[in-house]
Amino acid sequence: MIQRVLAIGLIAGLVAGLAIAALQHVTTTPLILAAEVYETAQHGHEADEGWKPAEGIQRTAATSVADVAAASGYALVLIGLMLAAGEAIEPRRAVAWAACGFASTGLATALGLAPQLPGAAETDVVMRQIWWVGAAAATGAGLFLLFRSEKLAAMSLGAALILAPHIVGAPKPAVPQSTVPAELAARFAASSLAVHAAMWILTGFVVGVLWREFSARGRGTAS
Amino acid sequence: MIHSHLSSVAGLHVSAKRIEAIKAAFVALFVGAGLVYFAGFSGAEAAHNAAHDTRHSLSFPCH
């Protein structure tokens, strides 16, 4: 079972990660590169940043590897949560869970911390990471209670969990400032959410299809 | 009596499967969270630089 879970998670991550890498290459990455031109013009080139991938194919490859890692991670989290909840894993349900995954790590977090281009004013990264994890976890748990429970108290708790991160509020810079034109920033926020949604839905779909196929084959050899 | 014996065996079978699923779920969550951490959160300079464009594109906090 553990082998099957890891294999499906990694294959789904590979498929979704590479698809997303291609999508990013034509949507978000050109905006990031354009933003870096403005950032460098304003602040000059920052020295002593440690190793970084060379521009061009190496940078694209590094991004693709990171995409596969992120998608595999989300695929495994999706499988883990569905198994723990005792949910049957098949394409439609997995896609529904993936949609909740997107609502948690994409929509809820973006409401507090909009996807930013390099060059935007930001607060301490660790504080934002803590808020991000808290918002994603609270939204996920809240959605689970809302969809899974029929008791009013549990559903109210679910709604409260979804609202809580936004009542607490994400860390925000005192003055919104950016070296990037607002037009580019707006296009980036919209396209990164679309890419994020595509990643989750594709991940969920591939997990569902592979799980069904592996289970059918397992039953075939057992009988 | 035979019936009750059968149902308890079935119950044991179901719970063994459930335990296996919980174990697999735990491993999946652990490995999955590790991968997401590496891609989206690791403070190591090289990991940040390699995953930079992914972090921005998938709305992980960056910089």
Interface residues (C-beta under 8 A of the other chain):
Chain A: M1 I2 R4 V5 L6 G9 G13 Q24 T28 T29 I32 E49 G50 W51 K52 P53 R59 A62 T63 V65 A66 D67 A69 A70 S72 G73 Y74 A75 L76 V77 L78 I79 G80 L81 L83 A84 G86 T105 G106 T109 A110 L113 A114 P115 Q116 L117 P118 E122 V125 V126 R128 Q129 W132 F188 S192 L193 V195 H196 M199
Chain B: R18 E20 A21 I22 K23 A24 A25 F26 V27 A28 L29 V31 G32 A33 G34 L35 V36 Y37 F38 A39 G40 F41 G43 E45 A46 N49 A50 A51 H52 D53 T54 R55 H56 S57 L58 S59 F60 P61 C62 H63
